[in-house]
C-alpha cells in the first residue's frame, strides 16, 4: 500500500532554515507529483508547492516565493521541502501529499516549531 | 492566493443528511475538478472525493460530491457521530497555477 513517511518534529529559531523529508513507498515514485501543504494551529490547509517527480520541476505558491525549495531524490523515493528565513508564523504541521487521484495519499505530517 | 469559500460550520442529527458547499470562480472550480478532504483533529487530511464525484476505494457511498458551474457540494447521508470532523474542498487555480483549498467546514453531529 502507498505510504508517505515524514521526518520527525523540528524546532528552529527565527531566521533559521528547516529541511523536511517525505519517503514514499508502495508505488512508482516518479509517476506521481508530490505536493507540500502546511497547517498552522487551528487554521486552514495552505498549499506551498509541488514537484514533478519525473522531471524535478517545481512550482511554488507566491506566499512562499524565494523561501521554499522542493526537491527529490528519486533513487531514495524521497521528496524534500526546505523553508528558509523562518518566522514565528511558520509554526505549523507540514504535510506531503501524493498527486495521483488529486491529493490521494498524505503523510502524517511534521510539526515545525519556530520559537525564540 | 485565492481561497475557496466554505461555511465555517454545519450541523445535523445522526441519521440525517448534511450538505457542505464550496464556492469559487472560473479560474478554479469553474474549469477544474474539485476534491474533498476529511480531517480529524491531530491527523492528516484524507481524500473523500476526487474528480468532482468519484470516491477512492474504501470511502462509503454515504459521501458524495457534485459540481455545478463555479460551486461544488459534498453531501453526507446517514450521519454518524464518527463523521464529526473538518471538511475541506480543494482544486487547481489556473490563473495562479497553484492549488487552492477552502477555509474548511466543521461538521457537528448533534
Boltz contact constraints between the chains, C-beta under 6 A:
constraints:
  - contact:
      token1: [A, 44]
      token2: [B, 103]
      max_distance: 6.0
  - contact:
      token1: [A, 44]
      token2: [B, 104]
      max_distance: 6.0
  - contact:
      token1: [A, 45]
      token2: [B, 88]
      max_distance: 6.0
  - contact:
      token1: [A, 45]
      token2: [B, 101]
      max_distance: 6.0
  - contact:
      token1: [A, 47]
      token2: [B, 98]
      max_distance: 6.0
  - contact:
      token1: [A, 47]
      token2: [B, 99]
      max_distance: 6.0
  - contact:
      token1: [A, 61]
      token2: [B, 98]
      max_distance: 6.0
  - contact:
      token1: [A, 63]
      token2: [B, 1]
      max_distance: 6.0
  - contact:
      token1: [A, 95]
      token2: [B, 44]
      max_distance: 6.0
  - contact:
      token1: [A, 101]
      token2: [B, 50]
      max_distance: 6.0
  - contact:
      token1: [A, 102]
      token2: [B, 35]
      max_distance: 6.0
  - contact:
      token1: [A, 102]
      token2: [B, 50]
      max_distance: 6.0
  - contact:
      token1: [A, 104]
      token2: [B, 47]
      max_distance: 6.0
  - contact:
      token1: [A, 106]
      token2: [B, 44]
      max_distance: 6.0
  - contact:
      token1: [A, 106]
      token2: [B, 45]
      max_distance: 6.0
  - contact:
      token1: [A, 108]
      token2: [B, 44]
      max_distance: 6.0
  - contact:
      token1: [A, 109]
      token2: [B, 44]
      max_distance: 6.0
